[in-house]
Amino acid sequence: MTATDRLPKISAAEQEHTDAALAAQLELEAEGHPGVVEPGHAAVRFTNPATAGDCLSTMRCEMHRLHAGTRTATTRTAGSAVWQVFDGATRGPGRRS
């Protein structure tokens, strides 16, 4: 067994629930209800159900969805962050279209 084999896996069912939760946040925003991180930006944070803390002891896991053209606020973190674009494109910090 490798270290990777011991990491939690996100199942197809969990991906469907995550996709639905992100879509629902943006739909509620479109109807005038609060609940998104900022306009056009929805997020889901995964937690350990036993402790309500981060799902991994060394890493936070979040999924974000942005409407096309959404500009997000600059943030700072005390550590590293990995971002992956699954659909669409991204422009890094400081880049202008």
Secondary structure, DSSP 4 states (H G I P E B T S, - for coil): --TGGGS----HHHHHHHHHHHHHHHHHHHTT---SSBTTEEEEEEB-TTTSSBSSSS--EEEEEE-TT--PPP---SS------SSS----TT---
